[in-house]
Amino acid sequence: MWIGALALLVLNDHALKGSGLLPGWLTGKLSDFAGLLVAPAVLASLLRVTSRRGFLGAHVAIGVVFSVIKLAPEAARAVEGLMALTPLPWRITVDPTDLIALPLLLISYRVLGEAMGRPEPARPVAHRLALMAGSLACVATSKEQPITCGDSEGCGPREPQELASLVIGNTTGSEQLIRVRRLRESVRVDCDVLLDDPTSALSRDLFANAETWLIAPGRALPLGNAGCDAYLIDADGLPLTLLAWSVAEFPEQELVTSTETPQMDRMITLQRAGARLELVEHPAIFPAPPIETPSPAGACGASAEGSGLDWTVPVRRAGVLTGVTSSPDGCHALTLDRGETFFLCAPAEAIPFSEGDVLHVSAVAIDGGRYPELLQDQLAFARGLHIESETHAVLALRGNVLARWSMVGRLPGAHFTADLAPLAACGAFHDACGSLVEPLEASLLGDGVSGVVSLRPGESAALAEGAGTLFLVRADDMPVRDAECFTVPVDQPRLLESVLVAATAAP
């Protein structure tokens, strides 16, 4: 049975497929049926399995891998990428109907499993030859041919297709090894900002490690995009190139992965240019970001070098302050009675407490609400720390809104609106994580301030009605950012850090 299945597998893959003698759907199914009879015994032999339990494990492993690559395109592409590193590259057709072949694993286990227990004459050479033939047949069974659909009217050869937004078509006449780097899953982008100038908006640090694909001549590599995405690609003879587009421009659909009948607006053509390779001009092609991005000018990047506002919350939320120790990095250790210490990294002027003060400390969470400084369609989200003594109150807040006393139910509130705009003479730049940072300046106006007050990061303004002083520690727009780079749960396109300090009203 096993030798017969091996013969059928070889005959089908190397003679019947593409010959026109049988329909394409039938030759595809024959490979699956014969392959599931051949593969488990090959795997068991390679692993030197000697027990029925091990033989069952080989069948389970084959069944799991076969099911996954027939159901999940991502798994199929991963196996293709792995095999592209070998002399026998695969091309896998994702087709759930192929799972109809799975019962052949049960037949293989029952018939060949019983044969394991019967004594056989020693034929080491024949066994080795059979194992070699079976191994080669299994790894060579992925040759893909156009599928025919019989004699129905209007029916003929169907080109191979994949779900994708664009494809890279290899017209060079030879196999090409392409390296592809996609944006990290943790990267968040404002599509309008990204597509306005992809080369400047992106940094190489935002891309994941390269995947390597071997593209056969006349075939095309599919590239997906469920929203707004970008890729870096290169090859031997092809310089690093940036691809960027949105799903609005090129929505995902079934695309032909053959260069013979391409959908021209969806295919990025790879061709020869003398001894080098080049990509034919396409709206999704841009120059790659530079290796090193320019540093921000002067104080423009001071707030983005690291968060200037941070804190810890003491285990006991109230206690007597026994000492304050300040460090050069702007962090202050506040020690309470019984030896407990918590930290507040903020401007020194925002630490108005003295030894002997009784401090009441509480965490602050803002989830929802509308404020003038919010971007369109956003709700307030911020985290902070509220400290109050008999003489002073402090509210430190990090999020997409500025600190206000109303957030902790304290009066007077000093109502004001805030308009945020790019900081004059400071262009956008990339921080150490590769995120695109645009420094902002805040303009305050309303009953809570006198006239119009402009605040840059590192500056402060006195509020009216005894509401104290507002310190602006950080104000940045981050339309392209790596969410994994933040050490706090604030993943937003606008990041504000501010501190409110006021004298406590006399009892």
N, C-alpha and C positions, 0 to 999 in steps of 0.2 A: 504493500500500500504506500509506504513512504517513498520507495523508488519511483513508483508510478506518479505520485504527486510531484516529485522533483522533476521528472521528465515533462509533465504537463506544464509546470511553472516555466521551465526553460523554453519549451516550444512556444508557449503563449507569449512570453515577454520578448522573444527574439525572432519570431516568425509570424505569429498570428496578429499581434498588435500592429495596426497601421496597414495591414495587407489588404483590407477590404473584404476578406473572406468571412469575417464575423463582425457583427456590430461592435462599436467601440465600448458600449456599456457592458456587453457580454465579456469581452476580453479583460476589462477591468475587474469584473467580479470573479472571473476564473483565476486571476492572479491572487486575489484575496483568499479564495477557497483553498487553492493549492498551497499558498504561502503559510496558512495557518496549520496545515498538516506537516509542512516541512520544518518551520522555524522552531517549534518547541524542542524537538529532538536535537536540532543543531545546537541550541542554547544549552541544553542539558549535557551534551557531549563536550562542548567547550568548557563548561564548568565542572566536568568530571563528576556529574551526579551519579550516585549509585543506589539511592533509595527511592521508593515510591513517593515519599513526602517531598523529596527534592525535585522529582520529576513533575509533581503537581505544582510546585512553586514555579518551575520554568514555564508551565502553561499559564499560570496566573499572571506572571510577569509579561508574557507576550500579549495576553488578552488585555491587560491594563494599558500597555503602551499603544496597542492597535486602536483601542477605543478612544484614548485621549487624542491621538493625532487625527482621527476621523471626525471628532466632535469639536475640537478647539483649534482654530487657525493659529493662535499664538504658539501652541505646542508644536504644530506642524512646522511653523517657520523656525522654531528653536532647533528641531531635529535637522532641518535643512541646513541651518547655519553650522551645526556641528559637523555634518557630513561634508560640507563645503571645504573643510580643512583636510579632507582625505582625497585620494585619487578617484573615489567613487561618489560624486555628489548626488544627492537625492532631489527629487521634486515630488512633493506629496500633494495629492488632490484630497481636499477635505470634503468628505461625502458621508453623512450619517447613514445612508442606505447600505454602505459597505458592512455595517455591523451585522447584517444578515448572515455573514460568514462565521460568526463566533461559535455556533454549535459544532463546527469542525474541530474546535479545541477539545470538546468532550469526546468526540470519536477518536482523536489522536491519543488522548490520555487512556481511554479504555483499551484500544487495540494495541498500541505500542507499549503501554504500561504492562499489559499481560506478557508481551513478548520479552520484556526485560527479565522476567523470572525464568525463562526457558534457557537451558544451556545451548550455546552456539559454538560451532567450531571456530578456532582462532583464525581470523582473517585480518591481521593488522593493516596490511597494505590496502585491501579493499575498503576497510572501514575508514581509513584516513582519506582515501580518494573520495568516498561518499561524503565525508564531512566537509572536505574542501569544496566539492561541487555544491553541496547544500548551502554553505556559507556564501559562496559567490552568487548563487541564484537569489538568495534572500536580500543581499545588499544591492543587487542589480535589478530588482523588481519594480523600481519606481519610475522607469522610463515612461514619459507621458506622451500620448498621441492625441491628435484631434479626434473628437468623439463624433461618430456618425449616428444618424437617427433613422436609418431605414429608407424606405422609398416614399415616405409621405411627401405630399406636395410642398414645395418651398423649404424642404429640409435637406441639409447637407452637412459638411464638416463644420464643427464648432470649435473655434479657437479656445485655448485654455484661458480661464478668467480667474481673477481674484478680487475680493472686496478691497478697494483702495481709493485714495484721492488722486494720486499721481503714480506713474511708473517710470523707472529708469530703463530705457531700452538699449541693449547692446547691439550696435550695428558695426562693430569693429571687425567681425569675421573670425574672432578667436575668443576664448574664455577670458573673462576679466574678473579679478579679485577686487571687490569694492569694500571699503571700510565705511561704515555708517554709524554716526553718533547722533542720538536723539536727545532732545531736552530732557533733563531729569524729571521724574514724576512729581517731585516736590516743587518744581518751578511754576510760578503763577505769572500770567502775563495779561496786560491790557492790550487787546488785539490791535486797537487803533494806534497805540504808541509803537507796538512792535512792527507793524507793517508800514508805518510812516518812514522808518529808516532801520531795517533789521540789522544792518551791520553795526550801527552805533548803539542800538538798543540792547544787543546781546553781548555777552562775554563768553569766552571759551570755557570758563569755569562752570557755566550753567549746563553743560552737556554731559551725558553719561559716558561710560566707557564704550569703545567702538565694538560693533558687531561686524563680522566679516562674512561677506556673501560672494559666492562664485556664480557669476551670471554667464550662462552658456550663450554662444553666438545666436542671434535671432530671438533671444528671450528677454524678458523685462522683469525688473525687481519692483514689487508693489510697495508703496509707502502710504501708510494710513494717517489719518488726521481726523479726530472727532471734534475738534474745536478750532484752536489756533496753535499751530505747532511749527517747529523748525528742526532741521537736520544739518549736520556737518558731514560731508562726504569727501573722500579722496581715494586715490588708487596710485599704483606705480605709474608715473607719467601724467597723473591728473592732480593739479594742486588742490589744496583744501578749498572747498566751495560751500557756501551757505545756501540752503533751500528753506524758504519760509512762505507760508500761505495760510489762509483761513478756510474753514469749511464752507463759508459763504461763497468764496471764489471757486473752490473745487470740492463739492460735497462727495462723500464716500459713495461709491457704487461699484457694480461689477465691471472691472476693466480688463481688456484683453492684455495678456502678458506675452504677446508675440509681436515682433516688429514687422511682420508681414502685412497685417491689417490693423495698424495702430489707430487709436482715437487721438488725433494729432494734438489737440489742446491739452490732453492728459498725459502725453508721453514726453519725458525729458530725454532726448537722444544723446547717447554716448557714442562718439565717433573718433576716428583717428585724425590727427593733424600733424602729418609727418611722423616723427618718432614719438610724439607725445599724444595724449588723449585730451579731448575737450568735450564740453557739454554744449549742445546747440542752444542758442538764445531762447529763453523761456521766462514768462513773468514771475516765476517762483525762484529764479536764480539771482543770488546777490554775492558780492565779495564776502569772504570770511572775516569775522572780527579779528582785529590785530592780536598778536601774541600778548603784548602788554598794553593795557589801557592807560591813558594819561591820568595822572593824579589830579585831584581837585585843586583849584587855585586858592592859596591863602587859607583863610578860616572857613571856606565854603564846605569843607568836608569834616570839620572838627566834630560835629554832632554824630556823624556816621562811623567814626573810627571805633566806637564801642558805645553801648548804651550808657548815658550819663546819669540815668536814674534807675536805682535798684533798691531792693529792701528785703528784709526777712521779718517774719512776724513772731514775736515771742510766744512761748508756750503759755505762760500766764499773761493775760491781756492787760493787766494793771500791776504797777509796782513803783517803788520809789527809785528815782534815778540817783545812782551813786557815783557816776563818772561818765565823761564823754572823751573818747580818744579818736582824734582825726588823723587820717593818713594823706599823703600827697596826692593820691589818685581821686580824692574827693569823696571817699567813703568814711563814715563815722560810726564807731562802735559805741552803743549806748548800753551801759551796764546797769542793771536793776539790782535791788536788794536780793539776797540769797544767791548772788553770783551769776544770774542769767544775763546774757548779752544778746542784743539784736542789732542789726546793721541798717543804716539808711545812707545810700549814696545819692547825694544831692548838693546843691550849692551850700556853702558854709552858712550863708545868711538865712538859710531855711531851717537851721537847727537852733531855735531860740531858747532852748530849755537849759536849766541850771541844776546843779547838784542839789538834791533834796526835793525836787519837784515830783509830785505823784502823777505818773503818766498813765493814761488810758489809751490803749492801742487796739485798733480793730482793722480787719481787712475790708476793702471796698470792692464791690463788683458792680459794674454798670452793663446791663444787658438790655438794649432797646432804648427808644426815645429819639427825638429829633433835636438837633442843634445846628446852628447856622454854618459851622465849619465842616459839617459832614459832606462827603461827596454825594452826588445824585444817587438816589435809590439805596443809600446805606442807612443802617441803624447804628446807634451808638454802641460801642463795645470797648470797655476799658477795665483795668484792674489797678488797685491802688492801696494806699495805707493812710489811715486817719489816726493822728496822735493828738491828744488834748490834755492840757494841764490846767491848773487854776489861772495861769497867766497867758497862755498862748494855745493856738490850734494850728495844726499843719495837715494839709491834704496833698499827698503825692499821687499822681495819676499818670498811667501810661495807657494809650489806646488811640482812638481816632477822634477824641474830643478833648477840650481843655478842662482843667479842674474848675469846679464851681461849688460854692458852699451848699447850694440846694441839693447836691448829690448825696450829702450826708445829713440833710435836714437841719442845717445850721443857719441862723440868721445873724446879721443882715446878708442878703444874697448878692447884692451888687450886680444887677442884670447888665449884661453886655452881649454884643454880637461880635463875631470874629470872622474876618475875611482873610483867607490864606492865598498867597500868590507866590510865584517863583522869586527867589531871592535875587535881587539885582546884581548883575555882573557875575553870577554863579551858575554855570551851566550844569546839566546833569552829568554824573560820573558813575563809575562802577566801584562798589566797595570791595572789601576783602573776600566776600562770598560770591562776587560776580553780579550782585543785584544792581539794578539801575536806580540811582538815588538822585532826586531833584530837591535841593534845599528850599525851604519855604520861609516867608516872612508873614507875621500875623499883624493885621490891623484891627484894633479894638475900638468899638464905638458903642454909645448907648448911655443910659443913666448911670451905669457903674463906673464910667471913666470920664475924664475931663477932655472934651473934644475928641480928636482921633489920635490914638496912641499906636505907634508902630513898634513891633517887637521882633528882634532877631534872636535866634538861639543863643543863649548865654546872657540875655538881657532880662530886665524885670520892669514892672510898671506898678505904681501905686493905684489902688482902686478906691472909689468913692464910698461914702456911707459907712466908713469904718470896716470895710471888707478886707483890708490888709493889702498885701503885695502878691502879685502874680509873677512867678519866675517861669520863663519859657526855656526849658532845657534842650528840647529837640523838636524839630518840625521838618518832616521829610515826606515827599511823595515817593512811592516805590512801585511804579507801574510794572516793572519786571523784577521779580524777587525769588529767592530760594527759601521756601518756608522752613526747610530743615535747619537753616542757619540761625533761626531765632531761638533763644533760650527761654523765652516766655511765650505764653499762649496768645500771642497777638500777631496774627497773620492777616494783614490788611494793607491795601495800597497806600494808606496814609497813616503815618506813625507820629504821634504827638506825645511829648513828655513835658509835664508842667507841675509846678508846686505852688500851692496857696498857703500863705502864712498870715495870721492875723492875731491881734491881741484879744484875749477872752474878755467878754463884757463883765464888768464888776457885778457881784451878786447884789 
